[in-house]
Amino acid sequence: MFSPDSRPAAFLSHYSRVMPDSQAIAPAASSVTHVPADGAQWIHDVVRARAPQAEICLDAFHVAKWAGERLDELRHRLAGELRAAGRGDQAAALIAMANYAHGGLCPDSPY
């Protein structure tokens, strides 16, 4: 949900209080069992306040994104270590694999 004032938790809390059918929301909130989220604390706060029984689950998109970012950090660190050890050809191959995995769209990609 978009928050025009850049304070999503405050916006969501306000929105749920001023909705004309707020009484109708309570039964629906009590039936929520799972909420996919990106791990932002404001989402946890709102879910705990509105649907405390719900399980908060990290969504697959963000899990894959974070795993890919850590893998890229590892590749670049290892490539630096390989270069420092005089094994630049292996470092280049490692970075080339990373660029291939990203479809050649890495910022440091020569393609």
C-alpha positions in Angstrom: 0.0 0.0 0.0 1.3 3.4 -0.9 1.7 6.0 1.9 1.5 9.6 0.6 3.2 10.9 3.8 6.1 8.5 3.7 5.1 7.0 7.0 3.4 3.7 6.0 2.6 2.4 9.5 1.0 5.7 10.6 -0.9 5.8 7.3 -2.2 2.2 7.6 -3.2 2.7 11.2 -5.0 6.0 10.3 -6.6 4.4 7.2 -8.0 1.4 9.2 -9.5 3.8 11.8 -11.2 6.1 9.3 -12.6 3.6 7.0 -16.4 3.7 7.1 -16.8 -0.1 7.4 -14.0 -0.5 10.0 -16.3 -2.9 12.0 -16.4 -5.2 9.0 -12.6 -5.3 8.9 -12.1 -6.8 12.4 -13.6 -10.3 11.4 -11.5 -10.3 8.3 -8.3 -9.4 10.2 -8.9 -12.2 12.7 -9.0 -14.7 9.9 -5.6 -13.7 8.4 -3.2 -16.6 8.9 -0.1 -15.5 6.9 1.2 -12.1 5.7 4.0 -12.1 3.1 6.4 -9.1 3.7 9.9 -7.8 2.9 11.0 -7.7 6.6 10.3 -4.0 7.1 9.6 -3.3 10.8 6.6 -1.2 10.1 4.9 -4.1 8.4 5.5 -6.3 11.5 4.2 -3.5 13.8 1.0 -3.1 11.8 0.4 -6.8 11.4 1.0 -7.4 15.2 -1.5 -4.6 16.0 -4.2 -5.6 13.5 -3.8 -9.4 13.1 -1.6 -10.6 16.0 -2.4 -14.3 15.2 -0.9 -14.0 11.7 2.4 -15.5 10.8 4.7 -13.0 9.0 6.6 -14.7 6.2 9.4 -13.2 4.2 8.4 -13.1 0.5 10.3 -15.2 -2.0 11.2 -12.2 -4.2 13.1 -10.5 -1.3 14.7 -13.7 -0.1 16.1 -14.4 -3.6 17.2 -10.8 -4.0 19.1 -10.8 -0.7 20.7 -14.2 -1.4 21.8 -12.9 -4.8 23.3 -9.8 -3.3 25.3 -11.7 -0.7 26.5 -14.1 -3.5 27.6 -11.1 -5.6 29.5 -9.7 -2.6 31.2 -13.1 -2.1 32.1 -13.3 -5.7 33.7 -9.8 -5.7 35.6 -10.5 -2.5 36.9 -13.7 -3.9 37.8 -12.1 -7.2 39.8 -9.4 -5.2 41.6 -12.1 -3.3 42.4 -14.0 -6.5 43.8 -10.8 -8.1 45.9 -10.1 -5.0 47.3 -13.6 -5.3 48.3 -13.0 -8.9 45.5 -15.2 -10.3 43.7 -12.5 -12.3 42.6 -14.9 -15.0 40.6 -16.8 -12.4 39.2 -13.6 -11.0 38.1 -12.5 -14.4 36.4 -15.9 -14.9 34.6 -15.6 -11.6 33.3 -12.1 -12.5 32.3 -13.3 -16.0 30.2 -16.0 -14.4 28.5 -13.4 -12.2 27.8 -11.2 -15.2 26.4 -14.1 -17.2 24.2 -15.0 -14.2 22.8 -11.4 -14.4 22.3 -11.5 -18.1 25.2 -9.1 -18.6 23.4 -6.4 -16.7 25.9 -6.0 -13.8 27.2 -2.5 -13.3 30.8 -3.7 -13.9 29.9 -5.9 -16.8 31.8 -5.2 -20.0 28.8 -6.4 -22.1 
